[in-house]
Amino acid sequence: RNRKTPSVATVRNEHSPNNENRSTIPRRDGGPAARRPRQMFPGSVSALDLAAHALLVGGTCGVRPISTGSRAVDELLAKGHADLHGGSFRLPSPFRVPRRGGAAGETRGGVAFGLVTELAGPPSSGKTQLALTSAAHALLRSGLGVRYVAAGHSPRSLGRRVHSICVGVARDMLGGGTEPRAAEEEARAAAAGAMDGITFEGAGDGHSLLMALARIEAEELGRDDGHGDGEDGEEDDDNGTLLVVDSASSVLSHHLSGDRLGPALLEQAGLTLRRLARTLDGRFRPASPASPPRRFAVLVVNGSVARRGGGTGSGPPPAAPAGSSNKPAMGRYWRAADVGVWVEGDVS
């Protein structure tokens, strides 16, 4: 260090474009006061960026939240979205984005884009069924592709269940205007065609889950760059992707017992899911900039553990009600969800 210290040191903001954002810091011995540099973390966005993204994506893409197949769950998720936009996620006055209201009696809830939605509950409560139904609605009604990361489930059995659900969704979409036998054949043909848009992947532990998420991110970025997954490099014509992780507790919870890096691994998995939901949603295709942006949503299934003592039902989403004898698995180490629903048959 030089003995002659200048009264004011010039600081370069490494995160600003072309390193042009300069500011000054006063020295310790009472040099001239100066304002410190206003730095932003890599990957952070401003309120103006959030408002512009909401206006641009909301005005150019008509894809609504993905239905779970249950009107009650959709309404709960719609309330969670309203709490997010009206609470801590509300932007200051110059950047508020007007939101369009739906028709009377219309349920606009479901698995939201750009957020991590979590379904938690005890075994045999219907979490996987809701996830599979959401995948079927994403394939047929929303025109999305589905990446299903299965842990503790057989991909073949999950595929059969999704196909049967797709047949039922296709029947509802066709209505009763045609002859029953022809309608059934058309519904099965639509379900068979929709199954081409879903991909199942296995994950046995947290490390394989992170590898699967890295592959999915690389493929999604390749699509946005104009390198499609179709034959001859042609671009996919879907509206986006629904990522389903079923279930997170099956691949991550065992790392908390005897593994010193277990909490860090859970934190990394949660941050990766949030980053994918934020960064992959609303990306335009350079090859066809006039087309709507591709959407991206994340749905996570989580298990449960027995509640010790008298719980109050508070905590990160989804929080189990006070009358339940269970609570979401992985406790304070798992905070990936933006909106969550606790699924249990005995609790209203």
C-alpha positions as CSV (number, residue, x, y, z in Angstrom):
1,R,0.0,0.0,0.0
2,N,1.3,3.5,-0.8
3,R,2.2,5.7,2.1
4,K,0.6,8.7,0.4
5,T,-3.1,7.9,0.4
6,P,-5.2,10.2,-1.8
7,S,-7.9,12.1,0.0
8,V,-10.6,10.6,-2.2
9,A,-10.4,7.1,-3.8
10,T,-12.1,6.4,-7.1
11,V,-14.1,3.2,-7.1
12,R,-15.3,1.3,-10.2
13,N,-18.5,-0.6,-10.1
14,E,-17.6,-4.0,-11.6
15,H,-21.3,-4.9,-12.2
16,S,-22.2,-1.8,-14.3
17,P,-22.0,-1.9,-18.1
18,N,-18.5,-0.9,-19.4
19,N,-17.5,-0.1,-15.8
20,E,-18.6,3.5,-16.3
21,N,-20.4,3.9,-13.0
22,R,-17.9,5.7,-10.8
23,S,-18.2,7.1,-7.3
24,T,-16.1,8.2,-4.5
25,I,-15.5,7.1,-0.9
26,P,-14.2,9.4,1.8
27,R,-11.0,8.4,3.5
28,R,-10.9,7.7,7.3
29,D,-9.1,10.8,8.4
30,G,-12.0,13.1,7.5
31,G,-11.5,13.7,3.9
32,P,-14.2,15.3,1.7
33,A,-17.5,13.4,1.9
34,A,-18.7,11.6,-1.2
35,R,-21.6,9.3,-2.1
36,R,-20.9,5.6,-2.1
37,P,-21.5,3.6,-5.3
38,R,-24.9,2.1,-5.8
39,Q,-24.1,-1.5,-6.7
40,M,-26.5,-4.2,-7.8
41,F,-26.0,-7.9,-7.3
42,P,-25.5,-10.0,-10.4
43,G,-28.9,-11.1,-11.6
44,S,-30.9,-8.6,-9.6
45,V,-33.5,-6.4,-11.2
46,S,-35.1,-3.0,-10.5
47,A,-38.7,-2.2,-9.9
48,L,-38.8,-0.6,-13.3
49,D,-37.6,-3.9,-14.8
50,L,-40.3,-5.8,-12.9
51,A,-43.0,-3.5,-14.1
52,A,-41.9,-3.6,-17.7
53,H,-41.7,-7.4,-17.6
54,A,-45.2,-7.7,-16.2
55,L,-46.7,-5.3,-18.8
56,L,-44.8,-6.9,-21.7
57,V,-45.4,-10.5,-20.9
58,G,-49.0,-10.0,-19.6
59,G,-50.0,-8.1,-22.7
60,T,-48.5,-10.3,-25.3
61,C,-49.1,-13.8,-24.0
62,G,-52.6,-15.0,-23.1
63,V,-51.6,-18.2,-21.2
64,R,-53.3,-18.2,-17.9
65,P,-52.2,-20.1,-14.7
66,I,-52.3,-23.9,-15.1
67,S,-55.3,-25.5,-13.5
68,T,-54.8,-28.3,-11.0
69,G,-58.1,-29.9,-11.9
70,S,-59.5,-29.0,-8.5
71,R,-61.5,-25.8,-8.3
72,A,-61.0,-25.5,-4.6
73,V,-57.2,-25.8,-4.9
74,D,-57.2,-23.3,-7.8
75,E,-59.1,-20.8,-5.7
76,L,-56.7,-21.2,-2.8
77,L,-53.8,-20.6,-5.2
78,A,-55.6,-17.6,-6.6
79,K,-55.8,-16.1,-3.1
80,G,-52.1,-16.8,-2.6
81,H,-51.3,-14.9,-5.8
82,A,-53.4,-12.0,-4.7
83,D,-51.6,-11.9,-1.3
84,L,-48.2,-11.9,-3.1
85,H,-49.2,-9.0,-5.5
86,G,-50.9,-7.1,-2.7
87,G,-48.3,-7.7,0.0
88,S,-44.5,-7.7,0.0
89,F,-44.4,-8.0,-3.9
90,R,-46.4,-4.8,-4.4
91,L,-44.4,-2.2,-6.4
92,P,-44.2,1.5,-5.4
93,S,-46.6,4.0,-7.0
94,P,-44.7,4.9,-10.3
95,F,-44.2,1.2,-11.1
96,R,-47.6,-0.3,-10.3
97,V,-48.9,-2.5,-13.0
98,P,-52.7,-2.6,-13.6
99,R,-54.0,-6.1,-13.6
100,R,-56.9,-7.2,-15.8
101,G,-59.9,-8.7,-14.1
102,G,-61.5,-11.9,-15.3
103,A,-65.1,-12.6,-16.2
104,A,-67.6,-13.1,-13.5
105,G,-67.3,-16.5,-11.8
106,E,-64.0,-17.2,-13.6
107,T,-61.3,-18.9,-11.5
108,R,-57.9,-17.5,-12.5
109,G,-55.9,-19.5,-10.0
110,G,-53.7,-22.4,-10.5
111,V,-50.0,-23.0,-10.9
112,A,-48.6,-19.5,-11.7
113,F,-45.8,-18.7,-14.1
114,G,-42.6,-17.3,-12.8
115,L,-43.2,-18.7,-9.3
116,V,-42.6,-21.9,-7.4
117,T,-45.8,-23.5,-6.3
118,E,-45.7,-26.3,-3.7
119,L,-48.2,-29.0,-2.7
120,A,-47.5,-30.5,0.7
121,G,-49.4,-33.0,2.8
122,P,-49.3,-36.5,4.4
123,P,-49.1,-39.7,2.3
124,S,-52.2,-40.7,0.2
125,S,-53.6,-37.1,0.4
126,G,-53.7,-36.7,-3.4
127,K,-50.5,-34.6,-4.0
128,T,-49.2,-36.7,-6.9
129,Q,-52.7,-36.8,-8.4
130,L,-52.9,-33.0,-8.4
131,A,-49.4,-32.8,-10.0
132,L,-50.4,-35.3,-12.7
133,T,-53.6,-33.4,-13.4
134,S,-51.8,-30.2,-13.6
135,A,-49.4,-31.8,-16.1
136,A,-52.4,-33.0,-18.2
137,H,-54.0,-29.5,-18.2
138,A,-50.6,-28.0,-19.1
139,L,-50.4,-30.3,-22.1
140,L,-53.9,-30.0,-23.5
141,R,-55.3,-26.7,-22.3
142,S,-52.2,-24.5,-22.1
143,G,-50.2,-26.0,-24.9
144,L,-47.1,-26.4,-22.7
145,G,-44.4,-29.0,-22.5
146,V,-43.9,-30.8,-19.2
147,R,-40.6,-31.9,-17.6
148,Y,-41.5,-34.3,-14.8
149,V,-38.7,-35.2,-12.4
150,A,-39.9,-38.3,-10.6
151,A,-38.4,-39.5,-7.3
152,G,-39.9,-42.6,-5.6
153,H,-42.2,-43.2,-8.5
154,S,-42.0,-45.4,-11.6
155,P,-42.0,-43.2,-14.8
156,R,-43.9,-45.9,-16.6
157,S,-46.8,-45.9,-14.1
158,L,-46.8,-42.1,-14.0
159,G,-47.0,-42.1,-17.8
160,R,-50.1,-44.4,-17.7
161,R,-51.8,-42.2,-15.1
162,V,-51.1,-39.0,-17.1
163,H,-52.5,-40.6,-20.2
164,S,-55.7,-41.6,-18.5
165,I,-56.1,-38.1,-17.1
166,C,-55.4,-36.6,-20.5
167,V,-58.2,-38.7,-21.9
168,G,-60.6,-37.3,-19.4
169,V,-59.5,-33.7,-20.0
170,A,-59.8,-34.2,-23.7
171,R,-63.4,-35.5,-23.2
172,D,-64.3,-32.3,-21.3
173,M,-62.7,-30.1,-24.0
174,L,-64.6,-31.9,-26.8
175,G,-68.0,-31.7,-25.0
176,G,-71.0,-33.8,-25.9
177,G,-71.8,-32.6,-29.4
178,T,-70.5,-35.6,-31.3
179,E,-71.3,-39.3,-31.3
180,P,-70.0,-41.1,-28.1
181,R,-67.8,-43.6,-29.9
182,A,-66.3,-41.0,-32.2
183,A,-65.8,-38.6,-29.3
184,E,-64.0,-41.3,-27.3
185,E,-61.7,-42.1,-30.2
186,E,-61.0,-38.4,-30.8
187,A,-60.2,-37.9,-27.1
188,R,-57.8,-40.9,-27.0
189,A,-56.1,-39.6,-30.1
190,A,-55.7,-36.1,-28.6
191,A,-54.3,-37.7,-25.4
192,A,-51.8,-39.8,-27.3
193,G,-50.6,-36.7,-29.2
194,A,-50.3,-34.7,-26.0
195,M,-48.1,-37.4,-24.4
196,D,-45.4,-36.5,-26.9
197,G,-44.9,-33.2,-24.9
198,I,-44.1,-34.8,-21.5
199,T,-40.6,-36.1,-20.5
200,F,-40.0,-38.1,-17.3
201,E,-36.6,-38.0,-15.5
202,G,-35.4,-39.9,-12.5
203,A,-33.6,-38.5,-9.5
204,G,-32.3,-40.5,-6.6
205,D,-30.7,-37.8,-4.4
206,G,-30.0,-34.1,-4.2
207,H,-27.0,-34.3,-6.5
208,S,-28.9,-36.0,-9.3
209,L,-31.7,-33.5,-8.9
210,L,-29.3,-30.6,-9.4
211,M,-27.9,-32.3,-12.5
212,A,-31.4,-32.8,-13.9
213,L,-32.3,-29.1,-13.3
214,A,-29.0,-28.1,-15.0
215,R,-29.9,-30.1,-18.0
216,I,-33.4,-28.7,-18.2
217,E,-32.1,-25.1,-17.9
218,A,-29.6,-25.8,-20.7
219,E,-32.3,-27.2,-23.0
220,E,-34.6,-24.3,-22.2
221,L,-31.9,-21.7,-23.0
222,G,-31.1,-23.6,-26.2
223,R,-34.8,-23.4,-27.3
224,D,-34.8,-19.6,-26.6
225,D,-31.6,-19.2,-28.7
226,G,-33.3,-20.7,-31.7
227,H,-31.9,-24.2,-31.3
228,G,-35.1,-26.3,-31.0
229,D,-35.3,-29.8,-29.8
230,G,-37.3,-31.0,-32.8
231,E,-35.9,-32.8,-35.7
232,D,-33.5,-30.9,-38.1
233,G,-33.2,-28.2,-35.4
234,E,-36.7,-26.9,-35.9
235,E,-38.1,-24.7,-33.2
236,D,-40.8,-26.1,-30.8
237,D,-44.2,-24.5,-31.1
238,D,-45.3,-25.0,-27.5
239,N,-46.1,-22.0,-25.3
240,G,-43.6,-22.9,-22.5
241,T,-42.7,-25.5,-19.9
242,L,-44.1,-26.8,-16.7
243,L,-41.5,-28.3,-14.4
244,V,-42.7,-30.8,-11.8
245,V,-40.6,-32.2,-9.0
246,D,-42.3,-35.1,-7.3
247,S,-41.3,-35.3,-4.6
248,A,-38.6,-33.0,-3.2
249,S,-38.7,-34.6,0.2
250,S,-37.9,-38.1,-1.3
251,V,-34.7,-36.9,-2.9
252,L,-33.5,-34.3,-0.3
253,S,-34.7,-35.2,3.2
254,H,-32.2,-38.0,3.7
255,H,-29.3,-35.6,3.3
256,L,-30.3,-33.9,6.6
257,S,-29.4,-37.1,8.6
258,G,-25.6,-37.5,9.0
259,D,-24.7,-35.2,6.0
260,R,-22.8,-32.0,7.0
261,L,-23.6,-30.5,3.6
262,G,-27.2,-31.5,3.7
263,P,-28.7,-28.0,4.7
264,A,-26.5,-26.4,2.0
265,L,-27.7,-28.9,-0.6
266,L,-31.3,-28.2,0.2
267,E,-30.7,-24.4,0.1
268,Q,-29.0,-24.8,-3.3
269,A,-31.9,-26.9,-4.7
270,G,-34.5,-24.3,-3.5
271,L,-32.5,-21.4,-4.9
272,T,-32.1,-23.2,-8.2
273,L,-35.8,-23.8,-8.5
274,R,-36.5,-20.2,-7.8
275,R,-33.9,-19.0,-10.3
276,L,-35.4,-21.2,-13.0
277,A,-38.9,-19.9,-12.4
278,R,-37.7,-16.3,-12.5
279,T,-35.2,-16.3,-15.3
280,L,-36.8,-18.8,-17.8
281,D,-40.3,-17.2,-17.7
282,G,-41.1,-14.6,-20.4
283,R,-38.2,-15.2,-22.6
284,F,-38.6,-14.3,-26.3
285,R,-37.3,-16.4,-29.2
286,P,-34.6,-14.5,-31.2
287,A,-35.6,-16.5,-34.3
288,S,-39.2,-15.3,-34.1
289,P,-39.4,-12.1,-32.0
290,A,-43.0,-11.5,-33.1
291,S,-44.2,-14.6,-31.4
292,P,-45.4,-14.6,-27.7
293,P,-42.7,-15.3,-25.1
294,R,-42.3,-18.7,-23.7
295,R,-43.6,-19.2,-20.1
296,F,-42.1,-21.3,-17.4
297,A,-43.7,-22.6,-14.1
298,V,-42.5,-24.8,-11.3
299,L,-44.6,-27.2,-9.3
300,V,-43.0,-29.0,-6.3
301,V,-44.5,-31.8,-4.3
302,N,-43.4,-32.1,-0.7
303,G,-44.1,-34.7,1.9
304,S,-44.8,-34.4,5.6
305,V,-43.5,-35.3,9.0
306,A,-45.2,-35.7,12.4
307,R,-45.7,-32.4,14.3
308,R,-44.0,-32.3,17.7
309,G,-45.8,-30.3,20.4
310,G,-48.6,-27.9,19.8
311,G,-47.9,-26.1,16.5
312,T,-49.5,-22.9,15.4
313,G,-49.5,-23.6,11.7
314,S,-47.2,-20.6,10.9
315,G,-44.1,-20.7,8.8
316,P,-43.1,-20.5,5.1
317,P,-45.7,-21.7,2.5
318,P,-47.3,-24.1,2.7
319,A,-48.0,-24.0,6.4
320,A,-50.0,-26.8,7.9
321,P,-53.1,-25.7,9.9
322,A,-53.0,-25.9,13.6
323,G,-55.4,-28.8,13.8
324,S,-53.2,-31.1,11.7
325,S,-50.8,-33.6,13.3
326,N,-48.4,-33.2,10.4
327,K,-46.3,-30.4,8.9
328,P,-44.3,-30.0,5.7
329,A,-41.1,-32.1,5.5
330,M,-37.5,-30.7,5.7
331,G,-38.7,-27.9,8.1
332,R,-36.7,-24.6,8.2
333,Y,-34.2,-25.9,5.7
334,W,-36.7,-25.9,2.8
335,R,-37.9,-22.5,1.7
336,A,-38.3,-22.8,-2.0
337,A,-42.1,-22.1,-2.4
338,D,-43.6,-18.7,-3.2
339,V,-47.2,-20.1,-3.0
340,G,-48.1,-23.4,-1.3
341,V,-51.2,-25.5,-0.5
342,W,-51.4,-28.0,2.4
343,V,-53.4,-31.0,1.2
344,E,-55.0,-33.1,3.8
345,G,-58.4,-34.9,3.8
346,D,-59.2,-34.6,7.5
347,V,-58.7,-30.8,7.7
348,S,-61.1,-28.5,5.9
